[in-house]
Amino acid sequence: MITNKHRKLLEEELGKRGHIAYVMGLAKAEGITKENGMPYSRPFFSLVYTGKKEHKQIENLFWAAAIKKKNERLELEAIRKKELQQTG
């Protein structure tokens, strides 16, 4: 279950906007759907994110998304740093 403390950590990496849509895209890519094959709704992702519903796979996707975003950010910082060293 995602607690307030966890949510603050997730917000640091994912930002306050667009994180639900980003995780929904990951869920679609991973093939995480309801039993009938339909994708989960945006409100369901919000309920999981706020801790009102529990769903292990989706909770894990939020953490995976945070890690992915952090890695992307670190890669961009490394590229910028390298470019600055070459030009500076």
Backbone atoms as SQL, in Angstrom:
CREATE TABLE atoms (id INTEGER PRIMARY KEY, chain TEXT, resi INTEGER, resn TEXT, atom TEXT, x REAL, y REAL, z REAL);
INSERT INTO atoms VALUES
  (1, 'A', 1, 'MET', 'N', 0.839, -1.180, 0.000),
  (2, 'A', 1, 'MET', 'CA', 0.000, 0.000, 0.000),
  (3, 'A', 1, 'MET', 'C', 0.887, 1.247, 0.000),
  (4, 'A', 2, 'ILE', 'N', 0.526, 2.212, -0.789),
  (5, 'A', 2, 'ILE', 'CA', 1.285, 3.455, -0.883),
  (6, 'A', 2, 'ILE', 'C', 0.812, 4.401, 0.222),
  (7, 'A', 3, 'THR', 'N', 1.726, 4.773, 1.099),
  (8, 'A', 3, 'THR', 'CA', 1.409, 5.671, 2.210),
  (9, 'A', 3, 'THR', 'C', 1.776, 7.104, 1.831),
  (10, 'A', 4, 'ASN', 'N', 1.440, 8.039, 2.716),
  (11, 'A', 4, 'ASN', 'CA', 1.785, 9.447, 2.462),
  (12, 'A', 4, 'ASN', 'C', 3.287, 9.622, 2.302),
  (13, 'A', 5, 'LYS', 'N', 4.055, 8.922, 3.128),
  (14, 'A', 5, 'LYS', 'CA', 5.519, 9.006, 3.054),
  (15, 'A', 5, 'LYS', 'C', 6.012, 8.504, 1.693),
  (16, 'A', 6, 'HIS', 'N', 5.440, 7.384, 1.238),
  (17, 'A', 6, 'HIS', 'CA', 5.816, 6.836, -0.065),
  (18, 'A', 6, 'HIS', 'C', 5.419, 7.787, -1.189),
  (19, 'A', 7, 'ARG', 'N', 4.234, 8.378, -1.048),
  (20, 'A', 7, 'ARG', 'CA', 3.736, 9.272, -2.092),
  (21, 'A', 7, 'ARG', 'C', 4.660, 10.485, -2.257),
  (22, 'A', 8, 'LYS', 'N', 5.187, 10.993, -1.146),
  (23, 'A', 8, 'LYS', 'CA', 6.118, 12.124, -1.233),
  (24, 'A', 8, 'LYS', 'C', 7.379, 11.725, -1.987),
  (25, 'A', 9, 'LEU', 'N', 7.873, 10.524, -1.721),
  (26, 'A', 9, 'LEU', 'CA', 9.057, 10.037, -2.436),
  (27, 'A', 9, 'LEU', 'C', 8.771, 9.884, -3.927),
  (28, 'A', 10, 'LEU', 'N', 7.589, 9.351, -4.241),
  (29, 'A', 10, 'LEU', 'CA', 7.215, 9.185, -5.648),
  (30, 'A', 10, 'LEU', 'C', 7.070, 10.532, -6.344),
  (31, 'A', 11, 'GLU', 'N', 6.481, 11.511, -5.644),
  (32, 'A', 11, 'GLU', 'CA', 6.300, 12.835, -6.240),
  (33, 'A', 11, 'GLU', 'C', 7.634, 13.498, -6.554),
  (34, 'A', 12, 'GLU', 'N', 8.650, 13.226, -5.724),
  (35, 'A', 12, 'GLU', 'CA', 9.971, 13.807, -5.979),
  (36, 'A', 12, 'GLU', 'C', 10.518, 13.348, -7.326),
  (37, 'A', 13, 'GLU', 'N', 10.297, 12.092, -7.657),
  (38, 'A', 13, 'GLU', 'CA', 10.834, 11.553, -8.907),
  (39, 'A', 13, 'GLU', 'C', 9.893, 11.726, -10.090),
  (40, 'A', 14, 'LEU', 'N', 8.598, 11.520, -9.856),
  (41, 'A', 14, 'LEU', 'CA', 7.640, 11.542, -10.965),
  (42, 'A', 14, 'LEU', 'C', 7.053, 12.925, -11.227),
  (43, 'A', 15, 'GLY', 'N', 7.134, 13.803, -10.258),
  (44, 'A', 15, 'GLY', 'CA', 6.497, 15.108, -10.382),
  (45, 'A', 15, 'GLY', 'C', 5.041, 15.017, -9.951),
  (46, 'A', 16, 'LYS', 'N', 4.401, 16.169, -9.849),
  (47, 'A', 16, 'LYS', 'CA', 3.017, 16.190, -9.381),
  (48, 'A', 16, 'LYS', 'C', 2.010, 16.066, -10.515),
  (49, 'A', 17, 'ARG', 'N', 2.459, 16.267, -11.737),
  (50, 'A', 17, 'ARG', 'CA', 1.539, 16.193, -12.876),
  (51, 'A', 17, 'ARG', 'C', 2.006, 15.136, -13.864),
  (52, 'A', 18, 'GLY', 'N', 1.042, 14.443, -14.431),
  (53, 'A', 18, 'GLY', 'CA', 1.341, 13.500, -15.500),
  (54, 'A', 18, 'GLY', 'C', 1.809, 12.133, -15.058),
  (55, 'A', 19, 'HIS', 'N', 1.969, 11.917, -13.761),
  (56, 'A', 19, 'HIS', 'CA', 2.492, 10.632, -13.314),
  (57, 'A', 19, 'HIS', 'C', 1.485, 9.507, -13.486),
  (58, 'A', 20, 'ILE', 'N', 0.204, 9.793, -13.327),
  (59, 'A', 20, 'ILE', 'CA', -0.819, 8.755, -13.493),
  (60, 'A', 20, 'ILE', 'C', -0.835, 8.287, -14.950),
  (61, 'A', 21, 'ALA', 'N', -0.831, 9.236, -15.877),
  (62, 'A', 21, 'ALA', 'CA', -0.838, 8.885, -17.303),
  (63, 'A', 21, 'ALA', 'C', 0.417, 8.103, -17.676),
  (64, 'A', 22, 'TYR', 'N', 1.549, 8.497, -17.109),
  (65, 'A', 22, 'TYR', 'CA', 2.814, 7.811, -17.389),
  (66, 'A', 22, 'TYR', 'C', 2.741, 6.352, -16.923),
  (67, 'A', 23, 'VAL', 'N', 2.224, 6.146, -15.722),
  (68, 'A', 23, 'VAL', 'CA', 2.118, 4.786, -15.181),
  (69, 'A', 23, 'VAL', 'C', 1.055, 3.990, -15.933),
  (70, 'A', 24, 'MET', 'N', -0.013, 4.652, -16.362),
  (71, 'A', 24, 'MET', 'CA', -1.024, 3.960, -17.165),
  (72, 'A', 24, 'MET', 'C', -0.405, 3.449, -18.463),
  (73, 'A', 25, 'GLY', 'N', 0.451, 4.254, -19.066),
  (74, 'A', 25, 'GLY', 'CA', 1.149, 3.830, -20.282),
  (75, 'A', 25, 'GLY', 'C', 2.048, 2.633, -20.027),
  (76, 'A', 26, 'LEU', 'N', 2.736, 2.640, -18.885),
  (77, 'A', 26, 'LEU', 'CA', 3.582, 1.496, -18.527),
  (78, 'A', 26, 'LEU', 'C', 2.741, 0.235, -18.323),
  (79, 'A', 27, 'ALA', 'N', 1.583, 0.402, -17.671),
  (80, 'A', 27, 'ALA', 'CA', 0.704, -0.748, -17.431),
  (81, 'A', 27, 'ALA', 'C', 0.232, -1.338, -18.754),
  (82, 'A', 28, 'LYS', 'N', -0.103, -0.467, -19.683),
  (83, 'A', 28, 'LYS', 'CA', -0.549, -0.935, -20.999),
  (84, 'A', 28, 'LYS', 'C', 0.584, -1.678, -21.705),
  (85, 'A', 29, 'ALA', 'N', 1.795, -1.127, -21.628),
  (86, 'A', 29, 'ALA', 'CA', 2.955, -1.759, -22.263),
  (87, 'A', 29, 'ALA', 'C', 3.294, -3.101, -21.615),
  (88, 'A', 30, 'GLU', 'N', 3.090, -3.198, -20.303),
  (89, 'A', 30, 'GLU', 'CA', 3.377, -4.438, -19.571),
  (90, 'A', 30, 'GLU', 'C', 2.248, -5.459, -19.712),
  (91, 'A', 31, 'GLY', 'N', 1.087, -5.006, -20.202),
  (92, 'A', 31, 'GLY', 'CA', -0.045, -5.910, -20.360),
  (93, 'A', 31, 'GLY', 'C', -0.811, -6.155, -19.073),
  (94, 'A', 32, 'ILE', 'N', -0.749, -5.207, -18.144),
  (95, 'A', 32, 'ILE', 'CA', -1.479, -5.338, -16.883),
  (96, 'A', 32, 'ILE', 'C', -2.896, -4.824, -17.112),
  (97, 'A', 33, 'THR', 'N', -3.851, -5.739, -17.060),
  (98, 'A', 33, 'THR', 'CA', -5.250, -5.400, -17.313),
  (99, 'A', 33, 'THR', 'C', -6.140, -6.079, -16.283),
  (100, 'A', 34, 'LYS', 'N', -7.427, -5.729, -16.346),
  (101, 'A', 34, 'LYS', 'CA', -8.410, -6.403, -15.501),
  (102, 'A', 34, 'LYS', 'C', -8.558, -7.841, -15.985),
  (103, 'A', 35, 'GLU', 'N', -9.302, -8.633, -15.232),
  (104, 'A', 35, 'GLU', 'CA', -9.503, -10.039, -15.611),
  (105, 'A', 35, 'GLU', 'C', -10.178, -10.176, -16.967),
  (106, 'A', 36, 'ASN', 'N', -11.019, -9.195, -17.330),
  (107, 'A', 36, 'ASN', 'CA', -11.719, -9.278, -18.616),
  (108, 'A', 36, 'ASN', 'C', -10.877, -8.737, -19.774),
  (109, 'A', 37, 'GLY', 'N', -9.632, -8.342, -19.495),
  (110, 'A', 37, 'GLY', 'CA', -8.740, -7.869, -20.542),
  (111, 'A', 37, 'GLY', 'C', -8.786, -6.375, -20.798),
  (112, 'A', 38, 'MET', 'N', -9.691, -5.676, -20.136),
  (113, 'A', 38, 'MET', 'CA', -9.800, -4.224, -20.299),
  (114, 'A', 38, 'MET', 'C', -8.757, -3.527, -19.422),
  (115, 'A', 39, 'PRO', 'N', -8.257, -2.384, -19.867),
  (116, 'A', 39, 'PRO', 'CA', -7.280, -1.662, -19.037),
  (117, 'A', 39, 'PRO', 'C', -7.952, -1.047, -17.806),
  (118, 'A', 40, 'TYR', 'N', -7.163, -0.860, -16.761),
  (119, 'A', 40, 'TYR', 'CA', -7.685, -0.198, -15.563),
  (120, 'A', 40, 'TYR', 'C', -7.936, 1.273, -15.871),
  (121, 'A', 41, 'SER', 'N', -8.902, 1.861, -15.173),
  (122, 'A', 41, 'SER', 'CA', -9.267, 3.256, -15.409),
  (123, 'A', 41, 'SER', 'C', -8.324, 4.207, -14.676),
  (124, 'A', 42, 'ARG', 'N', -8.323, 5.444, -15.135),
  (125, 'A', 42, 'ARG', 'CA', -7.507, 6.476, -14.489),
  (126, 'A', 42, 'ARG', 'C', -7.897, 6.661, -13.014),
  (127, 'A', 43, 'PRO', 'N', -9.207, 6.707, -12.690),
  (128, 'A', 43, 'PRO', 'CA', -9.567, 6.834, -11.273),
  (129, 'A', 43, 'PRO', 'C', -9.035, 5.675, -10.421),
  (130, 'A', 44, 'PHE', 'N', -8.970, 4.471, -10.988),
  (131, 'A', 44, 'PHE', 'CA', -8.437, 3.337, -10.236),
  (132, 'A', 44, 'PHE', 'C', -6.958, 3.561, -9.919),
  (133, 'A', 45, 'PHE', 'N', -6.195, 4.053, -10.907),
  (134, 'A', 45, 'PHE', 'CA', -4.782, 4.349, -10.668),
  (135, 'A', 45, 'PHE', 'C', -4.644, 5.411, -9.579),
  (136, 'A', 46, 'SER', 'N', -5.530, 6.406, -9.596),
  (137, 'A', 46, 'SER', 'CA', -5.497, 7.453, -8.573),
  (138, 'A', 46, 'SER', 'C', -5.777, 6.880, -7.195),
  (139, 'A', 47, 'LEU', 'N', -6.738, 5.961, -7.113),
  (140, 'A', 47, 'LEU', 'CA', -7.057, 5.340, -5.827),
  (141, 'A', 47, 'LEU', 'C', -5.889, 4.515, -5.299),
  (142, 'A', 48, 'VAL', 'N', -5.205, 3.826, -6.185),
  (143, 'A', 48, 'VAL', 'CA', -4.026, 3.056, -5.768),
  (144, 'A', 48, 'VAL', 'C', -2.932, 4.016, -5.312),
  (145, 'A', 49, 'TYR', 'N', -2.752, 5.094, -6.051),
  (146, 'A', 49, 'TYR', 'CA', -1.704, 6.069, -5.734),
  (147, 'A', 49, 'TYR', 'C', -1.944, 6.741, -4.380),
  (148, 'A', 50, 'THR', 'N', -3.202, 7.020, -4.070),
  (149, 'A', 50, 'THR', 'CA', -3.517, 7.680, -2.802),
  (150, 'A', 50, 'THR', 'C', -3.644, 6.699, -1.651),
  (151, 'A', 51, 'GLY', 'N', -3.531, 5.409, -1.925),
  (152, 'A', 51, 'GLY', 'CA', -3.561, 4.411, -0.863),
  (153, 'A', 51, 'GLY', 'C', -4.950, 3.946, -0.479),
  (154, 'A', 52, 'LYS', 'N', -5.961, 4.329, -1.255),
  (155, 'A', 52, 'LYS', 'CA', -7.331, 3.926, -0.938),
  (156, 'A', 52, 'LYS', 'C', -7.668, 2.541, -1.473),
  (157, 'A', 53, 'LYS', 'N', -6.896, 2.085, -2.445),
  (158, 'A', 53, 'LYS', 'CA', -7.042, 0.725, -2.992),
  (159, 'A', 53, 'LYS', 'C', -5.672, 0.082, -3.013),
  (160, 'A', 54, 'GLU', 'N', -5.668, -1.239, -2.930),
  (161, 'A', 54, 'GLU', 'CA', -4.408, -1.972, -3.010),
  (162, 'A', 54, 'GLU', 'C', -4.368, -2.801, -4.279),
  (163, 'A', 55, 'HIS', 'N', -3.266, -2.708, -4.989),
  (164, 'A', 55, 'HIS', 'CA', -3.043, -3.522, -6.174),
  (165, 'A', 55, 'HIS', 'C', -1.533, -3.608, -6.355),
  (166, 'A', 56, 'LYS', 'N', -0.970, -4.740, -5.989),
  (167, 'A', 56, 'LYS', 'CA', 0.491, -4.901, -5.945),
  (168, 'A', 56, 'LYS', 'C', 1.167, -4.575, -7.273),
  (169, 'A', 57, 'GLN', 'N', 0.617, -5.064, -8.377),
  (170, 'A', 57, 'GLN', 'CA', 1.260, -4.826, -9.674),
  (171, 'A', 57, 'GLN', 'C', 1.315, -3.338, -10.012),
  (172, 'A', 58, 'ILE', 'N', 0.224, -2.637, -9.755),
  (173, 'A', 58, 'ILE', 'CA', 0.188, -1.212, -10.076),
  (174, 'A', 58, 'ILE', 'C', 1.068, -0.426, -9.109),
  (175, 'A', 59, 'GLU', 'N', 1.070, -0.809, -7.833),
  (176, 'A', 59, 'GLU', 'CA', 1.966, -0.161, -6.872),
  (177, 'A', 59, 'GLU', 'C', 3.414, -0.328, -7.313),
  (178, 'A', 60, 'ASN', 'N', 3.754, -1.531, -7.747),
  (179, 'A', 60, 'ASN', 'CA', 5.116, -1.784, -8.222),
  (180, 'A', 60, 'ASN', 'C', 5.431, -0.966, -9.471),
  (181, 'A', 61, 'LEU', 'N', 4.417, -0.748, -10.315),
  (182, 'A', 61, 'LEU', 'CA', 4.626, 0.077, -11.511),
  (183, 'A', 61, 'LEU', 'C', 4.952, 1.524, -11.150),
  (184, 'A', 62, 'PHE', 'N', 4.318, 2.040, -10.090),
  (185, 'A', 62, 'PHE', 'CA', 4.642, 3.396, -9.658),
  (186, 'A', 62, 'PHE', 'C', 6.113, 3.489, -9.266),
  (187, 'A', 63, 'TRP', 'N', 6.594, 2.472, -8.541),
  (188, 'A', 63, 'TRP', 'CA', 8.010, 2.471, -8.139),
  (189, 'A', 63, 'TRP', 'C', 8.916, 2.282, -9.349),
  (190, 'A', 64, 'ALA', 'N', 8.516, 1.414, -10.263),
  (191, 'A', 64, 'ALA', 'CA', 9.317, 1.202, -11.476),
  (192, 'A', 64, 'ALA', 'C', 9.379, 2.486, -12.302),
  (193, 'A', 65, 'ALA', 'N', 8.257, 3.194, -12.370),
  (194, 'A', 65, 'ALA', 'CA', 8.220, 4.455, -13.114),
  (195, 'A', 65, 'ALA', 'C', 9.146, 5.483, -12.471),
  (196, 'A', 66, 'ALA', 'N', 9.150, 5.532, -11.142),
  (197, 'A', 66, 'ALA', 'CA', 10.029, 6.476, -10.441),
  (198, 'A', 66, 'ALA', 'C', 11.492, 6.157, -10.721),
  (199, 'A', 67, 'ILE', 'N', 11.834, 4.885, -10.693),
  (200, 'A', 67, 'ILE', 'CA', 13.212, 4.470, -10.965),
  (201, 'A', 67, 'ILE', 'C', 13.589, 4.795, -12.407),
  (202, 'A', 68, 'LYS', 'N', 12.666, 4.524, -13.328),
  (203, 'A', 68, 'LYS', 'CA', 12.921, 4.792, -14.743),
  (204, 'A', 68, 'LYS', 'C', 13.141, 6.287, -14.981),
  (205, 'A', 69, 'LYS', 'N', 12.281, 7.116, -14.392),
  (206, 'A', 69, 'LYS', 'CA', 12.413, 8.570, -14.542),
  (207, 'A', 69, 'LYS', 'C', 13.732, 9.059, -13.944),
  (208, 'A', 70, 'LYS', 'N', 14.086, 8.506, -12.781),
  (209, 'A', 70, 'LYS', 'CA', 15.332, 8.922, -12.135),
  (210, 'A', 70, 'LYS', 'C', 16.532, 8.560, -13.007),
  (211, 'A', 71, 'ASN', 'N', 16.521, 7.351, -13.557),
  (212, 'A', 71, 'ASN', 'CA', 17.620, 6.924, -14.427),
  (213, 'A', 71, 'ASN', 'C', 17.718, 7.799, -15.673),
  (214, 'A', 72, 'GLU', 'N', 16.565, 8.139, -16.251),
  (215, 'A', 72, 'GLU', 'CA', 16.559, 9.021, -17.424),
  (216, 'A', 72, 'GLU', 'C', 17.145, 10.383, -17.073),
  (217, 'A', 73, 'ARG', 'N', 16.752, 10.903, -15.908),
  (218, 'A', 73, 'ARG', 'CA', 17.259, 12.200, -15.466),
  (219, 'A', 73, 'ARG', 'C', 18.769, 12.155, -15.245),
  (220, 'A', 74, 'LEU', 'N', 19.240, 11.077, -14.610),
  (221, 'A', 74, 'LEU', 'CA', 20.678, 10.940, -14.359),
  (222, 'A', 74, 'LEU', 'C', 21.471, 10.813, -15.660),
  (223, 'A', 75, 'GLU', 'N', 20.917, 10.097, -16.634),
  (224, 'A', 75, 'GLU', 'CA', 21.582, 9.971, -17.935),
  (225, 'A', 75, 'GLU', 'C', 21.695, 11.331, -18.628),
  (226, 'A', 76, 'LEU', 'N', 20.614, 12.105, -18.590),
  (227, 'A', 76, 'LEU', 'CA', 20.639, 13.436, -19.199),
  (228, 'A', 76, 'LEU', 'C', 21.654, 14.340, -18.508),
  (229, 'A', 77, 'GLU', 'N', 21.712, 14.257, -17.176),
  (230, 'A', 77, 'GLU', 'CA', 22.689, 15.056, -16.438),
  (231, 'A', 77, 'GLU', 'C', 24.109, 14.662, -16.818),
  (232, 'A', 78, 'ALA', 'N', 24.355, 13.373, -16.984),
  (233, 'A', 78, 'ALA', 'CA', 25.687, 12.898, -17.367),
  (234, 'A', 78, 'ALA', 'C', 26.062, 13.398, -18.762),
  (235, 'A', 79, 'ILE', 'N', 25.101, 13.374, -19.680),
  (236, 'A', 79, 'ILE', 'CA', 25.346, 13.864, -21.042),
  (237, 'A', 79, 'ILE', 'C', 25.657, 15.356, -21.015),
  (238, 'A', 80, 'ARG', 'N', 24.858, 16.115, -20.252),
  (239, 'A', 80, 'ARG', 'CA', 25.092, 17.562, -20.160),
  (240, 'A', 80, 'ARG', 'C', 26.460, 17.860, -19.551),
  (241, 'A', 81, 'LYS', 'N', 26.797, 17.121, -18.515),
  (242, 'A', 81, 'LYS', 'CA', 28.088, 17.312, -17.851),
  (243, 'A', 81, 'LYS', 'C', 29.237, 17.036, -18.815),
  (244, 'A', 82, 'LYS', 'N', 29.091, 15.969, -19.590),
  (245, 'A', 82, 'LYS', 'CA', 30.121, 15.599, -20.565),
  (246, 'A', 82, 'LYS', 'C', 30.260, 16.686, -21.633),
  (247, 'A', 83, 'GLU', 'N', 29.127, 17.208, -22.111),
  (248, 'A', 83, 'GLU', 'CA', 29.154, 18.271, -23.115),
  (249, 'A', 83, 'GLU', 'C', 29.803, 19.539, -22.569),
  (250, 'A', 84, 'LEU', 'N', 29.513, 19.853, -21.306),
  (251, 'A', 84, 'LEU', 'CA', 30.114, 21.037, -20.694),
  (252, 'A', 84, 'LEU', 'C', 31.626, 20.890, -20.564),
  (253, 'A', 85, 'GLN', 'N', 32.077, 19.698, -20.234),
  (254, 'A', 85, 'GLN', 'CA', 33.515, 19.460, -20.100),
  (255, 'A', 85, 'GLN', 'C', 34.215, 19.576, -21.450),
  (256, 'A', 86, 'GLN', 'N', 33.548, 19.127, -22.502),
  (257, 'A', 86, 'GLN', 'CA', 34.147, 19.190, -23.835),
  (258, 'A', 86, 'GLN', 'C', 34.212, 20.621, -24.356),
  (259, 'A', 87, 'THR', 'N', 33.191, 21.417, -24.059),
  (260, 'A', 87, 'THR', 'CA', 33.154, 22.791, -24.562),
  (261, 'A', 87, 'THR', 'C', 33.874, 23.760, -23.631),
  (262, 'A', 88, 'GLY', 'N', 33.915, 23.437, -22.334),
  (263, 'A', 88, 'GLY', 'CA', 34.477, 24.362, -21.349),
  (264, 'A', 88, 'GLY', 'C', 35.923, 24.311, -21.284);
